[in-house]
Amino acid sequence: MVIPVRDEAALIGQAVVAALAAMTAAESSFGVRTLLVLAFDTCVDDSELAARAASAGDPRVEFVQLESGMVGRTRAVGVATALGILRLPPSNVWIANSDGDSQVPAHWCVEQLREAAEGAAAIVGTVIPTASSDMNETLSKWADDYRPVDGHEHVHGANLGVRADAYLASGGFPPVTHDEDVHLVQALRAGGYRVVASARCPVRTSARTLGRAPHGFADYLAGLQSDAPRSR
């Protein structure tokens, strides 16, 4: 599992705890080896300290530091680190991806592996923004347009899984500042890989309107606040 992190000291602890719980469930259900790579990009806060406290020395967690400023490159470095540590045939590796401000459900990895066993090369999932009183109107606008159903058209880096051989053959995450997830999914589909759009395991993510990556989910919510929504 790969999570990019940029100044997420307030939220990364919850993300790590949720990720480790999902990994443990996958180990119990499938007998697989799991690994969590946290890729810290240009952090100037205590994100790493918070992550280390939350992981409590768990040997399944790997910490990577880089100065990229591009979430696409950060995700790609995280994936490359995981593949280098695991040293398994790419066809036997599943790369689950989330975000530092997000919490995956306990059955998330299990469901992704079940879809993989049924022939999926990638899975795009849905998200649930965390509610707050000052965001009620914005989230109501979001809910009006969002389609959390199987077969949806959404792509979120916070809820994305891909088989490593398909990932590599499709060029991986490109070194861009935004929409790296969209570019990867487009490449997978263009390559004829089976991409499953599932709503069964939504990931809870921050509903903030000032994000860490430009043109991401936070910018989309900000657009709703200003009545200038973007597609996301």
N, C-alpha and C positions, 0 to 999 in steps of 0.2 A: 504494500500500500504506500502511496506517495502523497504527501501533503506539502505544498509550498507555503511558506510563512513569511510575511512581511509586517512587522510591527503589530503583532497580534497578542501581546502579553495578557490582555484581559480575557481573551477567548480561547487561546491555544490549549490551555489545560483541559478544558471540557472536550475539545476536539480530540486530544490524545487519549483521554480516558474512554471516550466512546469508540475510537478506532481500535484500541486494544481489546475492548469487550467484543467487538465484532470479529476480530481476528481469532480470539479464543473460541468463539462459537464455531468458526470455520474449521479450526483444528479439531474440535470435538466431533463435528459432523462428517468431515472429509479426511481427517488424518493428514492434512497438508502442513507444510512448513510455512510460517508467515513471517513477514518482515515489514516494519514501518520505517520509511525514510522521511525525515523531516528536513526539508531544504529551506534554509533561512537565507532570504535574499535582502541584502542591504538593510538589515534590521538595526535600528538605533535605540530600541527599547529593551525590555527584559524578556523578550519572547523565549529565548533559549532557556533562561533560568526557569521560567514558568513551565516550559515543556519538560525539562529535566525533573522538576518537582512532581509533575503529574505522572511521568513514566516510572518514577521511583526505582530507577536502575534496571528496568526491564531489558533483558539482553536482546529482545526482538526489535529494539529501537535504534536507528542509526541517525546521527546528526551530521548535516552537511552545511557548510557556510560558503556563500558565494556573493559576489558583487555584480549583479546582472542588471537589475532594473527592468527585466523582461520576464513576465510570468511564464511565457512559452519556454524560454531557455531554462528557467528554474525547474519547471516540471520535467523537462528533458534530462537535466542533470540528475534529478531525483530518480527517474526511471533507470538511467544508465548506472547509477550507483547501486540500485537494487539488483539489476541484472549481473553486475560485476561481483556482488557478494554471493548471490545464489548460485551462479555458474551452472545453470540448468539449461536444457534445450528450450529455446524460446516458445516452442509449441506447448511446453509443459508449465509455462508461467502465466499467471493472470495478474494484470496490473490494475488494481483498484485505485481510483483517484478521488480526492476530496479537497477541501480548503481549510485554512487555518481558523476561519470563523464559523465553521460548520460542525454539526454533530451527526454522525451516521447512526442509524438504528442498529440494535444488537444483532438482527438477522441479516444485515446488509451484505456482508461477505458471503454468507451462506446462499442467499438468493442469487448473487452474481455467479457463484460457482455452479449452481443448479442450471442456470441459463447456459453457461459455458458447456456443461456436460451434454446439453441438448443441442449443441452446435452453434451457439452464438459466438461471433468473433469479437463483438463489442456490445456494451449495454449503455444506453443513455437513460438516466433516471430523472425524476422530478425533485423539486425542492419545496419546502414550507418555510416562509420567512418567519422569524420570531416576532411575535406581536408585542406592541407597546402602545400606550394610550395616545401618544402624539403621532403615531403612524396609522391609526385606524382607517382614516379616509384614503390614504395612499394604498394601503393593503387591500382595501375594498375595491379600488380601481384595478389593482393587479389581478385580483381574483376574478373580476369580470371577464378578462381576456385570457387567463391562464387555463390550460386544458390538462389537468392531472389525470389522464386516462392512458391505458395501454395504446400504443400507436401514436402517441403525441409527437409534436415536431420540435420540442425544446431540447437544447443542449446546454448542460451545466458542467463546468469543471468540478463542481462540488459533488457531483453524482455521476461518475463516468467509470466504466470498466472496459478493459480491452486485453485480448490475448497478445502476448509479447511478439509472436511471429507476425501477426497482422499489423501490429503497431510499427514494427521495424520495416516491414515491406511497404507501408504507407508513408514512410518518411518521418514518423514520430511527431512530437510536438514541435512546431516551427518556432524559431527565435523571434517572437513578436511580443508586443506589449499587451495585446488583448486578442480575444477570439481564437486563441490557440486550440481550444477544445473544438470549436466549430470547424476550423481548418482540418483537424485530424479526422473528425467524423466524416466530413466531405470526402477526404482522401480514401477513407475506408470504404465508403459506399461506391466511389468511383472505381475502386479496385475489385468490386464484386463481393466484398465481405458482408456477412450477415450481421446487421446492426439491429438489435432489439430495443425498441422504445418502451420502457416499462414504468408503470406508476405504482408498483407494488412496494417499493422501498424508498419513500421520499426522505430526503436528507433535510434536517432542520438547519437553516442558515441565517446569518445576520440580516436584519432588515434595515441596516444603516443606509444612508444616502451619500455618504462620503467614503468611498472605497479605496482599496490599495492599488487596484489596477484600473486604468482608464477604460471607459466603455464597457464595463462589466455590469454585474447585477445591481450594484449600488447606483451606478449612473442611470440604469433603467428605472429604478425606483425614484430617483431624483427627477427624471423626466416626467414621471407620473405626477409628482408634486407640482410641477410647473405646467401641467397639461400639454406636455410635448413628449409623449411616450415613444420609446424605441422598441423594435422587435427584439425579444430575448427569450 
